[in-house]
Amino acid sequence: MKITFTLLLTFLCVSLAINGEDTQEQRIGVWHKIESQEEYIKRGEIVYTLKPKTAKYITDENSPQLKHSDNSLYTVKVGSLRENEVEAVTFSSVKWCMLEASQFSDKFTLHFDKEENFFHADYHPGAHDCQQSNLGSDVIFNTSVELAKPYYELRPKLQRINQEELKQKETAENTNFFMKYWYIIVPVVLVLLVGGGDAPKEG
């Protein structure tokens, strides 16, 4: 009975830890510039989770306005923010007049690898050509975000695996699982073992 309770409690703690990792918010930084500018300006961030799939764009309220002209080339820079470092950086460029024609509506599509890590972003303005517009000087983006399905190989390579290789693989997987969640498993087992045995019977 005691062993069964220990296993159930350990399984529950590990499940909560795994779910916590899945629902953790991730952040993608967005910078932009006009071709006449030398440095990129922080435009905002994309905040997303994969389980469940949620994504939103947050504008940087302190971002200065871009000095632009109708013929300017607009470039956006996107990168994953992790521990104050920018990873998986991608760049996209469009004509500024296309943004004006779409009234500054644009869309980011985020792509993920088979391990659900961000590796690329597509950027699309809301218009595909340039049209005359009577917009004011202030630029306010109306941005949407789409999360693409993680990329998986269409057909995995089939290999013959003998029993010894299969046993080594299972041992490695079990070892990696324990090393990843040892901080949950060990305390639970120690508390239940040190806490004493069953209560003494009366009479």
ZABA-119143 format. One record per residue (C-alpha): residue number from 1; x negated, y, z; residue in three letters. Coordinates in pm, 1 decimal. Layout:
// residues N
   resi       east      north         up   resn
    NUM          X          Y          Z    ALA
...
***
This chain:
// residues 203
   resi       east      north         up   resn
      1        0.0        0.0        0.0    MET
      2     -280.4      236.9       94.6    LYS
      3     -473.0      163.3     -226.6    ILE
      4     -160.3      216.9     -436.9    THR
      5      -95.7      554.1     -273.9    PHE
      6     -458.3      654.8     -332.8    THR
      7     -437.5      568.7     -701.3    LEU
      8     -109.0      756.0     -746.1    LEU
      9     -243.4     1066.2     -571.3    LEU
     10     -563.4     1060.7     -776.8    THR
     11     -366.7     1020.5    -1101.0    PHE
     12     -142.2     1313.8    -1007.2    LEU
     13     -437.2     1542.2     -930.0    CYS
     14     -615.4     1455.1    -1254.7    VAL
     15     -295.5     1508.7    -1456.8    SER
     16     -249.5     1853.4    -1304.6    LEU
     17     -609.5     1939.6    -1384.7    ALA
     18     -571.3     1831.2    -1747.6    ILE
     19     -246.6     2025.4    -1790.0    ASN
     20     -412.8     2328.6    -1637.1    GLY
     21     -685.3     2311.5    -1901.3    GLU
     22     -429.0     2285.3    -2182.7    ASP
     23     -223.0     2585.6    -2069.2    THR
     24     -521.0     2810.6    -1999.0    GLN
     25     -504.4     3132.2    -2198.6    GLU
     26     -774.3     3189.3    -2459.1    GLN
     27     -872.1     3525.8    -2603.0    ARG
     28     -976.3     3633.6    -2951.1    ILE
     29    -1135.6     3976.1    -2991.6    GLY
     30    -1041.3     4197.7    -3287.7    VAL
     31    -1262.6     4479.0    -3417.7    TRP
     32    -1227.8     4691.6    -3731.1    HIS
     33    -1392.1     4965.2    -3934.1    LYS
     34    -1380.9     5159.3    -4259.1    ILE
     35    -1665.3     5106.8    -4505.9    GLU
     36    -1804.6     5453.4    -4431.0    SER
     37    -1849.8     5362.0    -4063.8    GLN
     38    -2162.6     5184.5    -3938.1    GLU
     39    -2022.3     5019.9    -3625.1    GLU
     40    -1704.9     4826.9    -3551.7    TYR
     41    -1441.4     4966.5    -3314.8    ILE
     42    -1249.2     4745.2    -3072.5    LYS
     43     -893.3     4720.9    -3204.1    ARG
     44     -738.2     4473.5    -2959.4    GLY
     45     -715.9     4109.3    -2854.9    GLU
     46     -518.1     3798.1    -2944.1    ILE
     47     -410.5     3593.5    -2642.1    VAL
     48     -296.8     3236.8    -2709.1    TYR
     49     -235.7     2890.5    -2565.2    THR
     50     -209.6     2567.3    -2764.7    LEU
     51        9.8     2368.7    -2522.1    LYS
     52      264.2     2513.8    -2548.8    PRO
     53      192.4     2711.1    -2864.5    LYS
     54      211.2     3080.2    -2780.3    THR
     55       26.0     3378.9    -2923.8    ALA
     56       50.5     3755.5    -2903.8    LYS
     57     -154.5     4052.7    -3014.7    TYR
     58     -243.7     4320.7    -2758.8    ILE
     59     -352.8     4662.5    -2885.3    THR
     60     -647.7     4835.7    -2721.2    ASP
     61     -489.5     5162.0    -2606.0    GLU
     62     -833.0     5328.3    -2587.8    ASN
     63     -919.0     5249.0    -2949.4    SER
     64     -985.7     5569.8    -3147.9    PRO
     65     -815.5     5638.0    -3480.0    GLN
     66    -1005.5     5544.0    -3795.7    LEU
     67    -1110.2     5817.3    -4036.0    LYS
     68     -992.2     5681.3    -4365.3    HIS
     69     -896.2     5759.7    -4722.0    SER
     70     -662.8     5578.8    -4961.3    ASP
     71     -955.1     5418.2    -5145.2    ASN
     72    -1135.0     5300.9    -4831.6    SER
     73    -1217.8     4935.8    -4776.1    LEU
     74    -1086.5     4815.1    -4441.6    TYR
     75    -1277.2     4532.8    -4266.9    THR
     76    -1157.7     4337.6    -3965.5    VAL
     77    -1385.6     4127.5    -3744.5    LYS
     78    -1244.9     3842.6    -3534.5    VAL
     79    -1428.6     3633.4    -3275.2    GLY
     80    -1359.1     3407.3    -2976.6    SER
     81    -1429.5     3568.9    -2638.5    LEU
     82    -1601.9     3332.1    -2394.0    ARG
     83    -1799.2     3445.5    -2091.1    GLU
     84    -1865.6     3790.5    -2238.3    ASN
     85    -1995.4     3636.1    -2561.8    GLU
     86    -1838.5     3643.5    -2907.5    VAL
     87    -1828.3     3310.2    -3092.7    GLU
     88    -1694.0     3183.2    -3427.3    ALA
     89    -1695.3     3529.5    -3586.1    VAL
     90    -1512.9     3578.6    -3916.2    THR
     91    -1471.9     3884.9    -4136.0    PHE
     92    -1197.9     3989.6    -4379.1    SER
     93    -1166.9     4298.8    -4597.8    SER
     94     -870.6     4459.5    -4774.9    VAL
     95     -796.0     4795.3    -4933.4    LYS
     96     -668.9     5055.7    -4691.7    TRP
     97     -388.9     5150.5    -4930.5    CYS
     98     -246.4     4796.5    -4891.8    MET
     99     -209.6     4857.0    -4518.4    LEU
    100      -37.2     5188.1    -4586.6    GLU
    101      199.6     5018.6    -4833.8    ALA
    102      294.9     4763.4    -4567.3    SER
    103      336.2     5037.2    -4305.4    GLN
    104       46.2     4875.5    -4118.3    PHE
    105      212.0     4537.0    -4080.0    SER
    106      -45.4     4258.7    -4080.9    ASP
    107      -88.4     3897.1    -3975.9    LYS
    108     -362.9     3679.4    -3827.4    PHE
    109     -362.6     3301.4    -3876.7    THR
    110     -591.0     3117.2    -3633.0    LEU
    111     -743.2     2782.0    -3727.7    HIS
    112     -874.9     2514.5    -3489.5    PHE
    113    -1094.4     2208.1    -3526.3    ASP
    114    -1004.2     1854.2    -3417.2    LYS
    115    -1117.9     1938.6    -3061.4    GLU
    116     -877.8     2236.2    -3062.8    GLU
    117    -1156.7     2495.4    -3062.1    ASN
    118    -1106.6     2814.1    -3263.0    PHE
    119    -1335.4     2837.0    -3566.2    PHE
    120    -1173.2     3064.7    -3825.6    HIS
    121     -910.8     3336.4    -3875.5    ALA
    122     -723.1     3442.4    -4189.1    ASP
    123     -613.1     3803.9    -4220.6    TYR
    124     -327.9     3921.5    -4444.0    HIS
    125     -178.5     4269.3    -4479.8    PRO
    126      196.7     4289.1    -4524.9    GLY
    127      161.8     4415.7    -4884.6    ALA
    128      -28.6     4266.4    -5177.0    HIS
    129      -77.1     4585.2    -5376.7    ASP
    130     -109.3     4957.6    -5324.2    CYS
    131      188.8     5189.8    -5329.4    GLN
    132      237.5     5550.7    -5242.5    GLN
    133      358.1     5612.2    -4887.9    SER
    134      440.9     5914.6    -4675.5    ASN
    135      297.7     5802.5    -4344.4    LEU
    136      166.9     6026.9    -4073.2    GLY
    137     -195.0     6049.3    -3962.2    SER
    138     -153.5     5810.3    -3667.9    ASP
    139     -208.0     5441.3    -3735.3    VAL
    140        4.8     5196.4    -3535.5    ILE
    141      -37.8     4832.2    -3633.4    PHE
    142      255.9     4593.1    -3626.9    ASN
    143       65.9     4265.7    -3590.6    THR
    144      189.3     3905.8    -3581.3    SER
    145      -10.7     3592.1    -3500.7    VAL
    146       29.8     3236.3    -3627.8    GLU
    147     -143.0     2928.2    -3484.1    LEU
    148     -228.5     2671.5    -3749.8    ALA
    149     -231.0     2300.5    -3669.6    LYS
    150     -570.9     2167.4    -3556.9    PRO
    151     -776.8     2029.0    -3842.8    TYR
    152     -814.2     1652.3    -3855.5    TYR
    153     -982.8     1437.1    -4115.2    GLU
    154     -724.2     1293.1    -4353.5    LEU
    155     -868.7      943.9    -4350.0    ARG
    156    -1111.4      830.9    -4078.5    PRO
    157    -1403.8      615.6    -4180.6    LYS
    158    -1358.5      248.4    -4093.3    LEU
    159    -1655.0       74.2    -3935.7    GLN
    160    -1705.1     -272.8    -3801.8    ARG
    161    -1762.2     -265.3    -3427.8    ILE
    162    -1877.7     -573.8    -3243.7    ASN
    163    -1775.1     -657.6    -2888.1    GLN
    164    -2099.1     -526.0    -2736.8    GLU
    165    -2063.2     -184.3    -2902.6    GLU
    166    -1698.2     -166.7    -2794.5    LEU
    167    -1793.0     -246.9    -2434.7    LYS
    168    -2064.2       21.1    -2435.4    GLN
    169    -1817.6      275.2    -2573.5    LYS
    170    -1557.0      198.4    -2305.4    GLU
    171    -1822.8      223.6    -2032.7    THR
    172    -1935.6      562.7    -2165.2    ALA
    173    -1577.2      691.9    -2177.1    GLU
    174    -1509.6      581.2    -1819.9    ASN
    175    -1834.3      743.5    -1703.4    THR
    176    -1751.6     1072.5    -1877.7    ASN
    177    -1401.9     1071.9    -1724.9    PHE
    178    -1541.0     1027.7    -1373.0    PHE
    179    -1812.3     1291.5    -1425.3    MET
    180    -1551.7     1541.1    -1548.6    LYS
    181    -1304.5     1492.2    -1260.3    TYR
    182    -1532.1     1372.5     -978.6    TRP
    183    -1455.9     1684.8     -775.1    TYR
    184    -1092.1     1569.7     -754.9    ILE
    185    -1135.6     1193.6     -719.2    ILE
    186    -1408.4     1188.2     -451.0    VAL
    187    -1239.7     1420.1     -195.4    PRO
    188     -908.3     1234.1     -223.2    VAL
    189    -1072.0      895.1     -164.3    VAL
    190    -1284.2     1025.1      126.2    LEU
    191     -986.9     1186.2      301.2    VAL
    192     -782.3      867.0      280.8    LEU
    193    -1070.6      644.5      395.6    LEU
    194    -1191.3      865.6      682.0    VAL
    195     -836.0      942.4      794.5    GLY
    196     -813.8      599.7      959.2    GLY
    197     -616.0      286.4      894.2    GLY
    198     -254.4      207.8      952.0    ASP
    199      -88.3      317.0     1273.5    ALA
    200     -115.1       53.3     1556.0    PRO
    201      188.8     -164.1     1609.3    LYS
    202      390.0     -110.2     1929.5    GLU
    203      443.4     -389.0     2179.3    GLY
***
